[in-house]
């Protein structure tokens, strides 16, 4: 089974930085895109940042200019560099990967989720 393993969450003060990592158990060319979502208690999960297998990125307006998503194909890993963190960034952050059509046919699954990593930003 495909696994996405996140790391790098923690507790930081406002204005601080964290780097999240998501490592896949398969070659990330199995996926059209990978990204990061976050979910705070009582709120819906929202897209934070995404990167396609062609390198195109997009960001939620609330994080644009502060967060950077990148990937390392050799390590089957995507990263989320988070700078200038704010208390409203506090959430569980989840890695997501969306299958290519070929991989979807092979596995029967359209996308995968990591277990989540907690990010807490104190005032």
HELIX and SHEET records of a PDB file:
HELIX    1   1 UNK A   28  UNK A   30  5                                   3    
HELIX    2   2 UNK A   73  UNK A   75  5                                   3    
HELIX    3   3 UNK A   87  UNK A   89  5                                   3    
HELIX    4   4 UNK A  101  UNK A  107  1                                   7    
SHEET    1   A 4 UNK A   4  UNK A   7  0                                        
SHEET    2   A 4 UNK A  18  UNK A  24 -1                                        
SHEET    3   A 4 UNK A  77  UNK A  82 -1                                        
SHEET    4   A 4 UNK A  67  UNK A  72 -1                                        
SHEET    1   B 6 UNK A  10  UNK A  13  0                                        
SHEET    2   B 6 UNK A 117  UNK A 122  1                                        
SHEET    3   B 6 UNK A  91  UNK A  99 -1                                        
SHEET    4   B 6 UNK A  31  UNK A  39 -1                                        
SHEET    5   B 6 UNK A  46  UNK A  52 -1                                        
SHEET    6   B 6 UNK A  57  UNK A  59 -1                                        
SHEET    1   C 4 UNK A  10  UNK A  13  0                                        
SHEET    2   C 4 UNK A 117  UNK A 122  1                                        
SHEET    3   C 4 UNK A  91  UNK A  99 -1                                        
SHEET    4   C 4 UNK A 111  UNK A 113 -1                                        
END                                                                             
